[in-house]
Amino acid sequence: MGQTPESTVRKADVPITLVNPTVKGEPGSLKFEVYFGMNSPTVTNAEKKRIANLVKLAQSKIASGAKVTVEVSGWVQPNPNPGDIKYLSTNRAKNVAAVIKALGIKGSYTLKYPGLAKDNIPSARHASVIINWSKSK
């Protein structure tokens, strides 16, 4: 949930996509988005809770000894006043990665800071997360 600059309350429900169905012994992955307020790199408590649920789902699928990679990309809404693009993009990715690490996902982390998202919509203020693992339970 969030607010527009005009103080209109908005809510977005975002589906979670398992990129590869998990089959025992086979690789798997989970992709999701984390959303931010205008000009903010702060991961809200609501988003932290949602990330925790997604990490728990991934952990339930990752087999012991599997190689895990996590890619986090920070994005900024390309509006006429997007704020400090480099700062927001970088810190959105870093802050989401820190939350995931604190929840116990161990592996190789790649952080990307591409800056402006394609569309000028509030959901462009996000970080994209892809968790891949080499072997499923």
N, C-alpha and C positions, 0 to 999 in steps of 0.2 A: 504494500500500500504506500501511497505517497500523495503529494500535493503538487498541483501545477503552480506556476508563478501567480495565477489569479486566485489561489487558495481553493481550487476545486479538488476534492478528494478523488483519487483514482486508484483502482485496484487491478492488478494483472495476475492472471493465472497462467503459469507457463508449464507446459508438459515436459516431462523428463523422458529422454530418449536413450534407450540402451542401443548403442550403435551396432554392436554385435551381440546376438543372443548368446547367453552363456551356456556352454556345453562343457561338461566335466572334462578337464584336461586340456581344453582349448583356450586360446586367448580370448579376452573380453575387453570391453571398454564402456565407459559411462561419460556422457557429455551433458553439461548443464550450464546455465547462465546465472550470474549473481548480479543483482541490480542495485543501483546507487541513487542517492538524491542529487539534485542539481549542484554542480561544482563541489561534490563531496567524494573523497576516497574512503570514507568510513564504512565498514561493513556493519550494518545495523544488527541488533539482537535478533530480529525476525529472520534476517538472511543467515545469521550464524546458526540459528536453529534449523533452517532448511538445509544448509550445507551439512550440518551434523547428521541429519537423516539420510542425505545422499551418500555421505562418506560411510555411514553404517551399511547402506545397501552395497556399496562397492566392496567393503571389507567382508561382507557375507559371501561374496562371489570369488574373491581373490584366494587362490590356493597357497598353502605354505610353500615358501621357496620361490614364488613367482617373481619375476622382474616387473617392477612397477615404474611407470613414467607418468608424470603429471605436467600438463601444459596449461598455463594460465595466460590469457591475453587481456590486457586492459583497454577499454574503449571509452571514447568521449562523444557526446552528442554534438553533431556539427551545426549548432545553432549560431545566430549572429554574435553571441557572446558566450563562447564555450568555456571560458575560464582559462587557466594555465593548462594547456593540452598535455604537455610533456609530464608535468607534475601529476595530473589526474590519471592519465593512462598508466604511468609507472606505478603509482601508489595503489591504484585499484588492483593491479595484478599482484603486487607485493603483499598487500593486506589479505587478499583472498588466499594466496599461497600460505601465508602464516597461519590462517585459520585451519586450513586443511592439514598442514604439518602438525599443529597442536592437537588435532583429532586423531593423530597416529598413522597417517598414511606415509609410509617410508618408501623412498625411491628416489629417482632422478627427477628434478624439477627444472622446467624450462619456462622462463618468464618472457613474455613478449609485450611490447608497448607500441602497438601500431597507431595509436592516436585516434583520429576521427573515424567514427563508424560511418556506414554508408547512408543511413536514413536520419533525417532530423526529427526523430520521435523520442519520447522519454525512455523507451526501452533500449535506446542506443547507449545510454549511460550504464554500462555493464562490464563484466569480466566474463569471458568464455573459459570454461574449464573442460579439459579432456583428461580423463584418467584411463590409462591403458594398462593391462596386465597380461603376462605371458601364459598364464595357466589358471584355469578356473577350478573351483571346488566341485 
